[in-house]
Each structure stands twice: as C-alpha cells, then as structure tokens.
Amino acid sequence: MTIETSKRLPPTQYAPPRVPWEDYLPWALANEFRSEWVDGEIIEVMPTNRRHQRLIRLILFLVTHHAERQRLGEVFFDYLMKLQHRPSGRVPDVMFVTNEHLDRDRDTYLDGPADLVVEVVSPDSQIRDRREKLVEYAEAGISEYWLIDEPRHEARFYILDADGKYQDAPVAENGIYTSTVLSGLRLRVEWLWRDPLPTLDEALADLPA
C-alpha cells in the first residue's frame, strides 16, 4: 500500500511521495513503522501478527545458529537492503550475507544484495513477495530466496541459475530442505506449520544425524 503521507502521518513525520534514497534513508531510520522504497516511492509495510512474528523468529534463530556456528557470515533482521537495478530499498524478514560480501554493510543498511533472503508472506504482501520481489531479487543476483506462505502451508525455495533466473530447489523425500548458500543448513518444512512452533532446541533435535 502506498503511503498517503499527508493524510496518514502527522506533520512531524511527513515525507514526500517520491524521494531520493539519500532523503529516504534518514527518514526511514527515524520512523518506527516499517517501510520500503521502490522507484523513489515510499511503501508502507503493514504490521505482522503474532504467528507471523513467531515464524520469522524460528527461521531467524535457525539461520543465525548455523551461520554463527560455522562462521559463515552475518544474519540481518528488519534491516534495509538497497538494490540498484530497479532501484529499491527492501526490508526482508531475514537475510544472510557471506563473509565475502560483508563489505556491503553500511551499518544502517546493506548496499547491495544479500546472499540469502527469507520472506514470510503476510496478507498484504502476496503480490509483492510472489511477483515483484521474485523478479527483483533474481535481477539483483540474490543467490537463494525462501518464500514462506503459512496460511497456504506452502514453502518455495528458489536458487539462482547460471542465466540469472530462479529455479525451484527440491525438498528431499524426508521433507527436509538443505540450503545451497548456507552450506549444511537444513530445514524440515513441516516445522513451519506446527502449532505451537518448535523451539530452536526441539528443531535441532528433530534433524537426522
């Protein structure tokens, strides 16, 4: 949803409908609500519900645990990622950057693509996550993209091929997906639909040796 800033925000938080990145960044950092920046336009990101937050947290814990244990790179949460092609400034639910690409971190945003991005679909982000970002992330060179749709109980894992196009990555017969970017990271897809969700310790104990 495009922000009607003059109507939706008090005067002290006013931002023009279209702004350059240099103006958007400090404005975004000063505001508490989440937003993204696309073609110079500010896009409001609607608040998530409790289930959505818990699902993001589980994925964040799993990715962070593996990345830190193997010293593979840095995991970011609720952090701006600036992409040049469109251009855009996105806020993925979770993203991972390899050690080789940590020079892209500018302390308040990532200046370039992450290596792995996870988006958990919310009611207002179906088109944005499934269409816009699928194209955008491929064009930006993001090697791996997880698209998690909890209401539909659907998880899609995309891997960038040699032609710069996303291909569906397979889930093994035992229901476990193994990341190509985060070597050795495994996710049992069925975890994502459990209620309650497993804890990190329960999830790790559930993986075969």
C-alpha positions as CSV (number, residue, x, y, z in Angstrom):
1,M,0.0,0.0,0.0
2,T,1.4,3.4,-1.0
3,I,1.6,5.8,1.9
4,E,-0.6,8.8,1.6
5,T,1.9,10.7,3.8
6,S,0.0,13.9,4.1
7,K,-3.1,12.0,5.3
8,R,-1.6,9.1,7.2
9,L,1.2,10.7,9.1
10,P,1.4,13.6,11.5
11,P,3.2,16.7,10.1
12,T,6.4,15.9,12.0
13,Q,6.7,12.6,10.2
14,Y,5.7,13.9,6.8
15,A,7.7,12.5,3.8
16,P,7.0,13.4,0.2
17,P,5.5,10.6,-2.0
18,R,8.7,10.3,-4.1
19,V,12.2,11.0,-2.6
20,P,15.8,10.1,-3.4
21,W,17.5,7.4,-1.4
22,E,19.6,9.9,0.4
23,D,16.5,11.5,1.8
24,Y,14.5,8.4,2.4
25,L,17.2,6.6,4.5
26,P,17.4,9.0,7.4
27,W,13.6,9.4,7.3
28,A,13.1,5.7,7.5
29,L,15.5,5.3,10.3
30,A,13.7,8.0,12.3
31,N,10.3,6.4,12.0
32,E,9.1,3.4,14.0
33,F,6.9,1.8,11.4
34,R,8.4,-0.4,8.6
35,S,8.6,0.9,5.1
36,E,10.3,0.1,1.8
37,W,11.5,2.4,-1.0
38,V,10.7,1.5,-4.6
39,D,11.4,3.7,-7.6
40,G,11.6,6.7,-5.3
41,E,8.2,5.9,-3.7
42,I,7.7,5.0,0.0
43,I,5.8,1.8,0.5
44,E,4.2,1.1,3.9
45,V,4.8,-2.4,5.3
46,M,1.9,-3.5,7.4
47,P,2.4,-4.7,10.9
48,T,2.6,-8.5,11.4
49,N,0.5,-10.7,13.7
50,R,1.9,-12.9,16.5
51,R,2.0,-16.1,14.5
52,H,3.9,-14.3,11.7
53,Q,6.4,-12.9,14.2
54,R,7.0,-16.4,15.8
55,L,7.6,-17.9,12.4
56,I,10.1,-15.3,11.5
57,R,11.8,-15.8,14.8
58,L,12.1,-19.5,14.4
59,I,13.7,-19.1,10.9
60,L,16.0,-16.3,12.3
61,F,17.2,-18.5,15.2
62,L,17.9,-21.5,12.9
63,V,19.8,-19.4,10.3
64,T,21.7,-17.4,12.9
65,H,22.6,-20.6,14.9
66,H,24.0,-22.2,11.8
67,A,25.8,-19.2,10.4
68,E,27.5,-18.3,13.7
69,R,28.4,-21.9,14.5
70,Q,30.1,-22.3,11.1
71,R,31.4,-18.7,11.0
72,L,29.9,-18.3,7.5
73,G,28.8,-14.7,7.6
74,E,26.2,-12.3,9.1
75,V,22.5,-12.6,9.6
76,F,20.3,-9.5,9.5
77,F,16.7,-8.9,10.7
78,D,14.5,-5.9,10.0
79,Y,17.3,-4.3,8.0
80,L,17.2,-2.3,4.8
81,M,18.8,-3.8,1.7
82,K,19.4,-1.3,-1.2
83,L,19.2,-2.8,-4.7
84,Q,20.5,-0.9,-7.7
85,H,18.6,-2.5,-10.6
86,R,15.1,-1.1,-10.1
87,P,16.2,0.7,-7.8
88,S,14.7,-0.3,-4.4
89,G,15.2,-0.5,-0.7
90,R,13.7,-3.6,0.7
91,V,13.4,-4.9,4.3
92,P,13.4,-8.7,4.1
93,D,12.2,-10.7,7.1
94,V,15.6,-12.4,7.4
95,M,18.7,-12.2,5.2
96,F,22.1,-13.7,5.3
97,V,25.4,-12.2,3.9
98,T,28.5,-14.3,3.4
99,N,31.8,-13.2,4.8
100,E,33.0,-12.3,1.3
101,H,30.2,-9.8,0.9
102,L,30.1,-8.1,4.3
103,D,31.8,-5.1,2.8
104,R,28.3,-4.2,1.5
105,D,27.2,-3.4,5.1
106,R,26.9,0.3,5.7
107,D,25.9,0.0,9.4
108,T,22.4,1.2,8.8
109,Y,21.6,-0.7,5.5
110,L,23.1,-3.2,3.2
111,D,24.4,-1.6,0.0
112,G,23.8,-4.4,-2.4
113,P,22.2,-7.9,-2.5
114,A,22.2,-10.4,0.4
115,D,23.2,-13.9,-0.5
116,L,20.0,-15.5,1.0
117,V,16.7,-13.7,1.6
118,V,13.7,-15.1,3.5
119,E,10.2,-13.5,3.1
120,V,7.3,-14.8,5.2
121,V,4.1,-13.8,3.3
122,S,1.6,-11.6,5.0
123,P,-1.9,-10.8,3.8
124,D,-0.8,-7.5,2.2
125,S,2.4,-8.9,0.7
126,Q,1.2,-11.7,-1.6
127,I,1.8,-9.8,-4.9
128,R,4.9,-8.0,-3.5
129,D,6.6,-11.2,-2.3
130,R,5.5,-13.6,-5.0
131,R,5.8,-11.4,-8.1
132,E,7.7,-8.2,-7.6
133,K,10.4,-9.4,-5.3
134,L,10.8,-12.7,-7.1
135,V,11.8,-10.7,-10.2
136,E,13.7,-8.0,-8.3
137,Y,15.8,-10.4,-6.2
138,A,16.8,-12.5,-9.2
139,E,17.8,-9.4,-11.2
140,A,19.8,-8.2,-8.2
141,G,21.7,-11.5,-8.0
142,I,20.4,-12.9,-4.7
143,S,21.5,-16.5,-4.8
144,E,18.8,-18.0,-2.7
145,Y,15.2,-16.9,-1.9
146,W,12.9,-18.6,0.5
147,L,9.2,-17.7,0.2
148,I,7.1,-19.0,3.2
149,D,3.3,-18.8,3.0
150,E,2.0,-20.0,6.3
151,P,-1.8,-19.7,5.6
152,R,-1.4,-21.8,2.5
153,H,1.2,-24.2,4.1
154,E,3.4,-23.6,1.2
155,A,7.2,-23.1,1.2
156,R,9.1,-22.3,-2.0
157,F,12.9,-22.3,-2.3
158,Y,14.4,-20.6,-5.3
159,I,18.0,-20.9,-6.5
160,L,19.6,-18.6,-9.0
161,D,20.8,-20.4,-12.1
162,A,23.7,-19.5,-14.4
163,D,21.3,-17.4,-16.6
164,G,20.2,-15.3,-13.6
165,K,16.8,-16.9,-13.3
166,Y,15.2,-18.5,-10.3
167,Q,14.7,-22.3,-10.3
168,D,12.7,-24.2,-7.7
169,A,15.0,-26.1,-5.4
170,P,13.9,-29.5,-4.4
171,V,12.8,-30.6,-0.9
172,A,14.1,-34.1,-0.1
173,E,11.7,-37.0,0.3
174,N,12.1,-36.8,4.1
175,G,10.7,-33.3,4.0
176,I,14.0,-31.5,4.7
177,Y,15.3,-28.7,2.6
178,T,19.1,-28.1,2.5
179,S,20.3,-24.6,1.7
180,T,22.9,-24.1,-1.1
181,V,24.1,-20.8,0.2
182,L,24.3,-21.7,3.9
183,S,26.2,-24.9,3.5
184,G,24.8,-27.6,5.8
185,L,21.8,-25.7,6.9
186,R,18.7,-27.9,7.0
187,L,15.0,-27.0,7.5
188,R,12.2,-29.5,8.0
189,V,9.4,-27.8,6.2
190,E,6.7,-29.4,8.4
191,W,8.1,-27.4,11.3
192,L,6.7,-24.2,9.8
193,W,3.1,-25.4,10.1
194,R,3.2,-26.8,13.6
195,D,1.2,-25.1,16.3
196,P,2.9,-24.3,18.6
197,L,6.1,-23.9,16.5
198,P,9.1,-25.9,17.8
199,T,11.8,-24.2,19.8
200,L,15.2,-24.0,18.4
201,D,16.4,-26.9,20.6
202,E,13.4,-29.0,19.5
203,A,14.0,-28.3,15.8
204,L,17.7,-29.1,16.1
205,A,17.0,-32.4,17.9
206,D,14.5,-33.3,15.2
207,L,17.1,-33.4,12.4
208,P,18.6,-36.7,11.5
209,A,22.3,-37.1,12.3
